[in-house]
Amino acid sequence: ILLKVTPEGDGGACHTGFRTCFYRVVENGKLKERLP
């Protein structure tokens, strides 16, 4: 099953409100949040 959806509201797709759930990066061995 393939669903095509259109996000509403502010366009956040992640449960945290970010546009994507892939907003964390590792820099110098530490986890950081990269703002969209």
Secondary structure, 3 states (H helix, E strand, C coil): CCCCCCCCCCCCCCCCCCCCCCCEEEECCEEEECCC
